[in-house]
Amino acid sequence: MTLRQDYFDDPSAWNALVDLLQDTFSIDVSILDQFDGPDRTSMPFGYFDADGRCVANFTAFSMPMIINGRVVKAAGYQSGAVGPEWRKRGLYRDLMQRAFAHTVTEGYELDLLLTDKPALYERYGFRILPQHIFVAQTPTLQKSDLSARQLFLDAPDDLRLIKTLLQDRQPASAQFAVVRQMEMFLLNASFNSAIRLTALGDDTVVAWTFDGATFWLLDIVGTAIPSLATIVSALDIEPERIEICFSPDRLDCEVSLEPYDGYTMLMVRGKAAADIVGPLMLSPMAEF
Ligand SMILES: CC(C)(COP(=O)(O)OP(=O)(O)OC[C@H]1O[C@@H](n2cnc3c(N)ncnc32)[C@H](O)[C@@H]1OP(=O)(O)O)[C@@H](O)C(=O)NCCC(=O)NCCS
């Protein structure tokens, strides 16, 4: 078996990871090839067999966050998997230790991951960060002058606008939000056909879902963050219930909290972890 790191420039090795993730999680990350490929900040660590199959992998990537008003150099960890016949031999422990050593050397202040197996990471100093849904009172709707236009990832002009705004965005929250994360936004939008991406004017894209009663505000990608009232008015919907799926400090609205009971748990460690205060949620569009 061969250990490889930083191997995403080799298409056959990337495709071997795509296969491992398909077999392990039933997700197809090759969708990223329709955009600009995997996140260029990624530092994957993997074991490959003699036939070039990826039998184990763990990837660190850069995910700058804004926390309590300060930009924090944060790393995320994803694509952690070992093929069934290779498990319980210490391969994952080896890859985790390599990835954690790499990010320590690179001076990351915060490590983040999402998992359904928190015990796996607690021994490395990660702790669960409880997440909350922010339930907002329905704002007073105004007549909106903003144009609202649905965007499609397979329409080149729409994709260009989304990518430009993902580069230039103001973080959706100053409390707890990604500063820049393009690939996961595009992947999450591709994975879930219920997610609507709507341009409000030329400088804001809203990611949302609506089942006719509940409106879920998933993310805002824009050079400025409009108020909740502006968004709901521009979308021209009259929800009975509004759930905001990220810290809503920039939305100028009243909220109450409900614990978020997701399939995975958000875990953190690192010296900037102490700066994280108050209720928060990582936008589903930034989930990794
Ligand atoms: C979880 C998984 C990656 C472990 O891989 P592995 O190569 O068998 O793990 P290792 O043999 O290197 O074990 C590493 C450590 O994790 C522990 N561990 C393994 N599976 C675990 C689990 N499900 N829950 C908690 N701890 C676990 C081991 O006891 C070992 O502990 P130690 O370092 O104190 O000895 C593998 O079972 C897998 O791919 N599962 C499906 C995908 C998945 O859940 N990925 C993780 C997503 S966050």
The ligand as a MOL file (V3000), in Angstrom:
LIG
                    3D

  0  0  0     0  0            999 V3000
M  V30 BEGIN CTAB
M  V30 COUNTS 48 50 0 0 0
M  V30 BEGIN ATOM
M  V30 1 C -14.7450 5.2620 11.0720 0
M  V30 2 C -13.6660 4.6900 10.1890 0
M  V30 3 C -13.0740 5.7780 9.3040 0
M  V30 4 C -12.5590 4.0840 11.0930 0
M  V30 5 O -11.5140 3.6040 10.2720 0
M  V30 6 P -10.4790 2.4970 10.8230 0
M  V30 7 O -9.3220 2.4570 9.8810 0
M  V30 8 O -11.2050 1.2420 11.0720 0
M  V30 9 O -10.0410 3.1530 12.2000 0
M  V30 10 P -8.7100 2.7880 13.0000 0
M  V30 11 O -8.4820 1.3030 12.9800 0
M  V30 12 O -7.5970 3.6340 12.5030 0
M  V30 13 O -9.1130 3.2480 14.4500 0
M  V30 14 C -8.8070 4.5460 14.9160 0
M  V30 15 C -9.3950 4.7350 16.2720 0
M  V30 16 O -10.7830 4.9990 16.1500 0
M  V30 17 C -11.5360 4.1090 16.9360 0
M  V30 18 N -12.7630 3.8590 16.2030 0
M  V30 19 C -12.9110 3.1780 15.0610 0
M  V30 20 N -14.1970 3.2070 14.6640 0
M  V30 21 C -14.8680 3.9330 15.5790 0
M  V30 22 C -16.2260 4.3060 15.7380 0
M  V30 23 N -17.1750 3.9230 14.8590 0
M  V30 24 N -16.5630 5.0670 16.8010 0
M  V30 25 C -15.6300 5.4520 17.6960 0
M  V30 26 N -14.3260 5.1200 17.6090 0
M  V30 27 C -13.9570 4.3660 16.5640 0
M  V30 28 C -10.6570 2.8960 17.0830 0
M  V30 29 O -10.9750 2.1870 18.2500 0
M  V30 30 C -9.2820 3.5100 17.1620 0
M  V30 31 O -9.0240 3.9820 18.4640 0
M  V30 32 P -7.5150 4.0570 19.0590 0
M  V30 33 O -6.7530 5.0440 18.2140 0
M  V30 34 O -7.7000 4.5160 20.4650 0
M  V30 35 O -6.9690 2.6460 18.9300 0
M  V30 36 C -14.2180 3.5380 9.2740 0
M  V30 37 O -14.8720 2.6050 10.0870 0
M  V30 38 C -15.1810 4.0470 8.2140 0
M  V30 39 O -14.7770 4.3920 7.1070 0
M  V30 40 N -16.5030 4.0750 8.5480 0
M  V30 41 C -17.5120 4.5640 7.6210 0
M  V30 42 C -17.3310 6.0290 7.2960 0
M  V30 43 C -17.2300 6.9080 8.5220 0
M  V30 44 O -17.9740 6.7920 9.4750 0
M  V30 45 N -16.2650 7.8490 8.4710 0
M  V30 46 C -16.0230 8.8050 9.5250 0
M  V30 47 C -16.9030 9.9480 9.2440 0
M  V30 48 S -16.6580 11.2850 10.3390 0
M  V30 END ATOM
M  V30 BEGIN BOND
M  V30 1 1 1 2
M  V30 2 1 2 3
M  V30 3 1 2 4
M  V30 4 1 2 36
M  V30 5 1 4 5
M  V30 6 1 5 6
M  V30 7 2 6 7
M  V30 8 1 6 8
M  V30 9 1 6 9
M  V30 10 1 9 10
M  V30 11 2 10 11
M  V30 12 1 10 12
M  V30 13 1 10 13
M  V30 14 1 13 14
M  V30 15 1 14 15
M  V30 16 1 15 16
M  V30 17 1 15 30
M  V30 18 1 16 17
M  V30 19 1 17 18
M  V30 20 1 17 28
M  V30 21 1 18 19
M  V30 22 1 18 27
M  V30 23 2 19 20
M  V30 24 1 20 21
M  V30 25 1 21 22
M  V30 26 2 21 27
M  V30 27 1 22 23
M  V30 28 2 22 24
M  V30 29 1 24 25
M  V30 30 2 25 26
M  V30 31 1 26 27
M  V30 32 1 28 29
M  V30 33 1 28 30
M  V30 34 1 30 31
M  V30 35 1 31 32
M  V30 36 2 32 33
M  V30 37 1 32 34
M  V30 38 1 32 35
M  V30 39 1 36 37
M  V30 40 1 36 38
M  V30 41 2 38 39
M  V30 42 1 38 40
M  V30 43 1 40 41
M  V30 44 1 41 42
M  V30 45 1 42 43
M  V30 46 2 43 44
M  V30 47 1 43 45
M  V30 48 1 45 46
M  V30 49 1 46 47
M  V30 50 1 47 48
M  V30 END BOND
M  V30 END CTAB
M  END
